[in-house]
Amino acid sequence: MATEEYVDAGVAVDNSSLSGIVGSAPPAAKGVNYERILNARSEPENWLTYYGAYDGQRYSPLDQINKENVSQLAPAWVFQCGSVGLHSGKSTYSFEASPLVVDGIMYVTGWDGWVWALDARTGNMLWQYRHAIPYDVSLCCGNVNRGCAVADGMVFVTTLNAHVIALDCETGKKVWDKTYGDVRAGESATVAPLAVKDMVIVGSSGGEFGVRGHADAFKRETGEHVWRCYMVPKPGEPGSETWGDDSQEAWQRGGANCWVTSTFDPDLNLLYFGTGNPCPDFDGDVRPGDNLYTDSGVAWTSTAARSRRTSSTRRTTCGTTTPRWSTSCSTSTVRSWRPTSTRTGSCTSSTARTCRRSGWRRSSIASTGARSTRRAT
């Protein structure tokens, strides 16, 4: 029997001290706050949030590149991160991130927990961070990350093992780290956070593995958990009647994950999320009904509020938030519908005849079962 005292392996040597990486960046993100993101389009030389602005349109007023000179574009620099060690999950890996740019500094995320700060003019790496992630984390659709958020001198990012972390924008050092999903149950996270007011908004992934999707808010400064909103109602909550299984268990593994970054309307104080597929994805026998609020667009207040019922909205209570309305197209029979030019919103009928009469038409892509047709907008 060993009698020697256990000695911890300690902390790994910082990567920057063993390489040519600068290890620090100008404090560009310290000047980013809620008011500045609200007016993001007034500084088109920057890209301060995931969609460029809260409305999610990805529109830029820059006009230096136009149809006359676009053919003359050529690479100015290339940044490439090589593969390092074992990758988490039995899956492929790739870049899927939208870089953020703040006053000449680019913040970009990669697969397997990587985050970098780059000089946007030269592509030189200023610092890098890598989050340790279990090898056996469950991933349905690739080892990817969709981007970060910046505000108050910090860079916010989610990780494959369902953490949301804050990094110092100058050094890449971790400021706080919070877990908001259970990898043992199949949860993960790939979403790019959204900085709203004094909070960071994130969502979960893992609908293919029988989890109950949710969105969460954390205090930017401390990482304190502010609220959670489950997207599948439990028995007794509005919408629970759409999970018509006799055992009343399907809702617990219903899916409806929020792996797409939300948008925000500051005038209405509403966050808008698109939710993902139900579970099982292609077999509706164990989850009869419309399975709300999967494959839906859901809106709720960004701060705590009381539920107020009106005749024109559908409301349910999710934690301390108040969803205001939801539109959905039933996927219990693996159908996808899109509106004609004279129809807006979503079809809530599970039958082709009813959808067609109301001005909807079936997506030609949906019949192939392609995952991309299940992404809510």
C-alpha positions, 0 to 999 in steps of 0.5 A: 500500500502506498504511503507517500503523500499524493502530489498534484500534477499542478498547472500547465505552463502557459502556452504563451511563455513557450512560443512566439505568441505575444500573450496580450492584446490592446484593451479594445473590448473594455469600451464595449457596453450595452449602449454601444452594441445598441448603436453598433451600425453607427461604427461599421468598421467594427462588428461588435456582436454576433449578427452585427446588431441586435436585429440579426440582419447581418447587414453592413453599410460599408461600401468599399467592396461593390459589384465593380471591384469584388472580382479583384479581392485577394487574400491579405492574410491567413490564420490557421490553427493546426489540430492538437491532440484528440478531438472531443466527440466522435465527430468532424471539426471545423470553423463555424464562427462569426469573428467579432472585430473591435477597433482593430482586434479580432476575436474568433473561436474554433473547435475543441474550446479554442479562442483567439485574439488576432491583429485584424490588420496582419492576422498575427495571434495576440493570445489564445485560450483553450478550454479542457473538454472531455473526449466522450462528450456527445455531439450530433453534428460536429465539433464546432463553436459558433462565436463569442460575445464581447463587453466590459473588457471580457470575451464570452464563449460557450464550450462543448461541455456546456460551460459559459466562460468569460476571458480577459480581453487583454490576456485571454485569462479566464475570469469566471466559468459556469456550467449550465448543462449536463454532459452525462445527459447528452447536453452540450453547447455551441452557441455564440453568446449574446450580450444584453444589458448586464447579462450574457444569454446562451442556449443549450444543444443536444436535442438528438440525445433526449435532453430538454432544451433551455436558454439561460442568462448570466450576469456579465460581471460575476457569472451569477445565474439569473434565469433559465427558460425551458422550451418544452413545457412540463405537465400543467404548463401551457403547451404541455397538452401537445405532448400526448404520450400516456406516460407523460415522459416524452416532454422530459427528453423533448429537445427544442434546444436553443443552439442558434444565437437569439436576437433582441428588440430593445424597444419591446425588451424581447429576446427571440429564439429559434428552437431545434428539433424534437426527440426522437427527431424522425420518429413521432410515435412516442411523442404524438401531438404538436410537441411545443415548443420545438421547431418554433420561434419563441419570444420572451422578456429579457428580465423577470416579469409577470405573465399577462394574458391577452387574446393575441399572444400565447404565454407560458412561464419559464423560470423567472422569464415570461415568453410572450408568444410562439409560432410552430410547425408540427414535426410529428410527421417529419414535415417542414413548411414555408410560407408563400409570398402572401403568408407570414408566420408559421403553420401550426397544423400537422396535416398537409391539407390544412397547411396548404389551404392556409397559404403554406407550401411544403419545402422541397428540401424538407422531404429529404430529411435534411437537418438544415430545414429544421433550423428555426429563424 
